[in-house]
Amino acid sequence: MSPSGIRWNSMIRSRLSAMRLEVILVIGLVLRESLSFWTGHPYDSEVWIRNAVYVSRGISPYSFMDPIPGLSFAFLNQTLPSVGYPPLWSLLLAGLYRLFAILPTDNRFVFYFLLKQPPILGDVFLGYAAYRAVLRWGGPAESARKVLVFWMLFPYPILISAVWGQFDALVSFVWIASLLMIRPLRRSALEGLAILLKLFPLIFVPYYIIRDRGTTKLRQIVTLGIPAAFTAASFLLGGWGIDPFQGTLVYGARGVPLGMTILGVVFSPDLLSIFPGIEPAFAVVGWLWVPAVVVAGILAARRFSRETPQGLVQAMLFVTVVFFLFRSQVYEQYLLYLLPPLLLDVTLWHPERAGLFRVTWILGLGYLLFNNDFLLRFVIPVFPAAEQYSYALDNNSAFGPMRGIVLMVLAVSFAIHLVQLGFVLMDERRNPKPWFVRAVQWLAGAKRAAEEVGGPRAGDSPR
């Protein structure tokens, strides 16, 4: 960003910080709503659409589903599998479709707008939860407002929630809110609700079991009992078959080698075509994250304070980093579980780690842009021809091979960055300057040294 751009950005944030809290939240909400109804990831949005309609008719969300006339995207005219989450999200979608059905309009963009409300509201509430966390954990009011303003204007969660339409911000909000609870049962209830939305917060259960003392360990019965009981009741009352759900759970737990992960590179089609013998190893490697988060929970419980918010946040960060390193499937939206606690850590306890925070979201944003043809895919709802342009760009142009290489480089870079972040979390004495920044500075210094050793070149005039 140019110096003038940085000044304007700083000026905007400074003026927003001086506004009332409600005004800041409304500005963040309006910004997101303005991007909501005409954008969306075409495949994920299509799955939400079909899920909403089918479940509202009493059909299991774990069925194969056909297109919905008047709502589905024309180019996705084949049968698609449904969601890989617990049933609460599908029931929320069904409720939104029932609401749409009673409105005096059948405009599909109104329905798209409704589908975006849980992710958008979750993202705004996530920013507010971060604001409350700074105040609750001893930060000054000025820092809390800066965190809120930053999140309301932060491009990364806006793209994930308001443009893409993924609801991870909602899950992250419930999870962060659970960390603010003092009473164990309230914390467990919110943790259980977060797991009921998406299984990601399950990775922290081993840490809590090791960290908690005495009868407090039993609160994990509540944490796990809420999603288990709700899911069982949904299947019983809905009359849904259990077999598709079991397959969904296994598939979701093992994952596939995709996204911002080193395993996605090792088991990518390009490398498998050269080394086909490694493919069977994925049957084991795909489950490595399970023992990894257990070991991470043990290390975190031993390394970080059990009595302070700082120790809790550090532990959450460390377990998340280890999960990302050993998980075979890490999508861009998963960063919404890493960035909020990392932002809190930088704001409250370790401002010297700001560079690590910046590199984290910059790598994620770079991956998101290249993976989605620089956001071209996200305008397909309002501009259907963008699908053809996106396909041609990926398959019939030089951009396609370059895109694949860049995504691999970004995935490897992200893994390297996570390794440094894990080391810094475990040892505060380590230099927190990002390795990539140090590498660039070293190269620049080496270049200057080479120029000085080489002396003036022929034809250079004295100054």
Secondary structure, DSSP 8 states (H G I E B T S, - for coil): --HHHHHHHHHHHHHHHTS-HHHHHHHHHHHHHTTTTT---HHHHHHHHHHHHHHHTT--TTS-B---TTTS-TT--S-B----S-HHHHHHHHHHHHHHHHSS---HHHHHHHHHHHHHHHHHHHHHHHHHHHHHTT--HHHHHHHHHHHHH-HHHHIIIIII---HHHHHHHHHHHHT--SHHHHHHHHHHHHHH-SGGGGGHHHHHHHS-GGGGGHHHHHHHHHHHHHHHHHHHHT--SHHHHHHHHHHHH--SEESSHHHHHTSHHHHHH-GGGGGGHHHHTTTHHHHHHHHHHHHHHHS-SSSHHHHHHHHHHHHHHHHHH-SEE-GGGGGGTHHHHHHHHHHT-GGGHHHHHHHHHHHHHHHHHHTTTTGGGGTTT-TTHHHHHHHHHHSSTHHHHHHHHHHHHHHHHHHHHHHHHHHHH-TTS--S-HHHHHHHHHHHHHHHHHHHH-S-TT----
